[in-house]
Structure formats: C-alpha cells, structure tokens
Amino acid sequence: MPYATNSGARIYWEEHGRGEPVLAIMGLSFPLEMWHRTVPALSRKFRVILFDNRGVGRSDVPRGPYLIRRMASDAASVLDAAGVPSAHVMGASMGGMIAQEFCLHWPERVRSLLLGCTWCGGLRAVRPDLKFLREMHDYQNLTPEQKMRALIPLLYTAATPRERIDEDISVRMRHIPTARGYYSQLAGTLLWNSWRRLPRIQQPVKIMHGELDRLIPVENAAVLANRLSNARMAIIPGAGHVFTTDAPEISNFEARTFLEEMCDGDSRNKNGQSAYAPARSEDRIVFE
C-alpha cells in the first residue's frame, strides 16, 4: 500500500483515474473512503489523489494536537510521493481548512481551489448552534455506530434518503477513528484561522456550501468569498453539511465543471490575467 512520510508519521494515500491531478482532502474524523460519491464522477477525466489525514483511516495516529499547518504539510508529502509538482486542490469541512493552509504556504503547487462546507475559523467565522449536542445524554458511553447516528441531524437534513446515510455510516465504520486521533484533529481546527491571510490566495476558487448546513452555517461561504478576489459561490439548495450525500448529482456537476473550466484554460483572459468572475451573494444553484 502507498504511504507518504511526514514528520515521522506515515500517511496513507491512493489515486484513481488519469488526467490533470486533483488532490482531495477529507474532513474531521472521516476516512478517504467518504469521497465515494465524488471520486467516480471525477476520475473519468482527472487523476484523483486522496489520502487519510493523520489520525484516521490507515494513516498513523501520532501524538497531537494536529495543527492545520502540519496536516497541510502531510498533503504536500502526498503530492511528493505521487510525483506531482502541482494540482487542483479540493477540501471538505476540515479538509477545506487544510486546503486553504496548503494554498497559503505552497501557492505554486495549487492550480485552483475548491472549498466545500468550510470556513475561515477564528472570531470571523459564523458559529453553529450546538444546543442539541448539549442536550444529548451519555454520548461518551455510546458505541461508535450509535455516536455516528446521534450526529445525523448535524450532518444531514431531514430529507436525506436514509439509505444514503446508512451507506455513509457503513463506509465510516470500516475505519473507526481512535479518541486520540479524533480529538487531535479537533484541537487543530479550534486553534486555526485564515481570515487575515485569505486575500493572499490568488488562484481561482469555487466555494460550495449546503444551504441547510447546521455544522458550518452557510453564511461562512460569503465570509470566505468576500475575502477572496477570485472566487465564485455555489449554494446548494436543500443540502446539509455532507452535501455530497444530500445532493451528489449537483455537487459532482459543480465540481466537475469547475475543474474542466480550469483545465481548459477558460479562467484566463488574453492578457493572462484571471477572468474568473468574483462571487456574488445571490449566486445559487437551482435545478428544476
């Protein structure tokens, strides 16, 4: 099995498809297999490189906390192991934070940036209402599967097909994170913010967010867009935090068309400057 090594930790990675490279970074506690609805759609045209963040899946679980900068350097080590100088980078939730950090520290390695259901962290971020979590009793005494099911209202919407949620849980149960890995990742997200540094990102950016996201409220998409000079927003109606499960056709279409546009060079005008339209607060995907 392929592993990259960074700061003494082994990071498991794999790739699917051929074409321009796309580095996919998953969120808090989720293994790389949670891209299972995205990879088939992208790997038909792109070389999709994905990995388990330190602390989950088949990667090592070193002592924490895992700072976002360290996890971004893990991503760099994966590209090194794959022999890829630069790639289109996409990240979901915590993976979107890692993607921002990667772009800020290694801008020459990022061709474009796709940020899903994420935020800038810190005081400028719009916080979720976690009241229902405070009302949960004996959460720590639940089995791993019971914990996953207890968090369904935070990750999905009431309209999410139950069979899709069950499929996600089945995927996650293959690689149950340890408490050490989970809390080390969580600590990294709480210690991180990018708001002041975001204007340094000049690459084309696509920001995707579920309209009904309860974990990272949708207002965070506009916070990011307003700090980025070269971004578009796509708010997915009726979708929650895991919008790749709530609206897989829409999310795959948006990701694929953005990447195709980047590869076709349509983001550059004849003077070589970016022609990618800035985000507008009213931008929204609506499918009849």
Buried (B, 14 or more C-beta within 10 A) or exposed (E): EEBBEBEEBBBBBBBBBEBBBBBBBBBBBBBBBBBBBBBBBBBEBBBBBBBBBBBBBBBBBBEBBBBBBBBBBBBBBBBBBBEBEBBBBBBBBBBBBBBBBBBBBBEEBBBBBBBBBBBBBEEBBBEBEEEEEEEEEEEEEBEEEEBBBBBBBBBBBEEBEEEBBEBBBEBBEEBBBEEEBBBBBBBBBEBBBBBEBBEEBEBBBBBBBBBBBBBBBBEBBBBBBBBBBBBBBBBBEBBBBBBBBBBBEBBBBBBBEBBEBBBEEEBBEEEEEBEBEBBEEEBEBEEE
